[in-house]
């Protein structure tokens, strides 16, 4: 029961009602006339019906769900790596011994059935989660546990790199408009019912008594086989507009199709401004996830076609030359992965830079401000944007090979995403090749001699020496000197030439090259 709530008059506008029922999540809105009499109530379902979309999306929460069950234990045995399998069994046995139920849920079940690698383990417990975590921590004293009792969620990071995302089966509701969700225990069915798509709303029991039993109340297994993305009910996108982006992301990642009804619901939500309402922080989190996908290009294109990119920024759209650029980023990404592996991948930021290429600097800065993580990297790239654009302008028409020393000067102060962006924007051109050579080779080149060697020869530390060392490295990059003795000879030549203001590099180089000929 709540004692503080909004009411409206019979003359209230749709916008006013929408703001209370959807944005502030007050599910039931009393309508009071001028005399103070309650003349009716408006619910969320009324709103969606008013928008003209029938509730045929799927089984609605009101309708009893039809449980589909089957055993996936053979699939688990054949598909999951041994260490994950034994961990899942251990979790099930522990839950069983504490008289709790534990399930693998959401994306993990989807990935298991579609034979995709499982990254994180999403688990849902029904029962006392604290008791379970304490017992688990006793068995794994080095595991790092982060408990969020208020939300009844916890993460456990194990030494072998696995992360367990635990939550308590729950039903979210709001104590009063705008309040944090109060989390209550609820059965696994109700927990699954609040999820985004049928394919993400299945649970796999891990308890030893029914280990491997799939619980599917919403035809998720069927939709996985049919290749369909379907919401569980018609208010899904209104409840959580980020799902619009998720639908398109999964569609592309899995090679599925958004069902016709779900697409209609998405379009209705978009047309009625529910998605524009989304906070920039949440939109940007989704855009980052899109950019981290295997193939962001087609997803971004489809987001553009549906009009969803406008919810990120009104000026954001996909123009034909963008499509070609996306293809180039994809090639750069493949090259990057082959060359450097997965260790540090700033490639998602390159997608973002190419996507937002036509935005003004301040517009992009506003967007990036809303990125939760990776802000540092993002800022570097934003601050670099002017430099990147001017490099592109300067080198776009150059057809000749760029000397290694010049490439080193162009790229050495830039961030990796910045360099990859330049490579994508100038793909096939000398600038792009120079970028690749810089990342794989030039940046690692060191001279054989250093400042100490030169001081030993009697030269004094100072700017002249510093400049000579830089010059030596450039000469080495360009293949003019190779061995220690060649370097020392060049250094001596450099430092004896010119007056105290500096030396004429060209003169010295000419002499060195002539000498070597
Ligand atoms: N979920 C949801 N609505 C959202 C986000 C998530 O219902 N807006 C639910 C889905 O059941 C999802 C689960 O929470 O499967 C876990 O969310 P998340 O980790 O974001 O998604 P995954 O499905 O695991 O996708 P990914 O493989 O991209 O991590």
Boltz pocket constraint, residues with backbone or C-beta under 6 A from the ligand:
constraints:
  - pocket:
      binder: B
      contacts: [[A, 105], [A, 106], [A, 107], [A, 108], [A, 122], [A, 194], [A, 195], [A, 196], [A, 197], [A, 200], [A, 201], [A, 240], [A, 242], [A, 243], [A, 246]]
      max_distance: 6.0
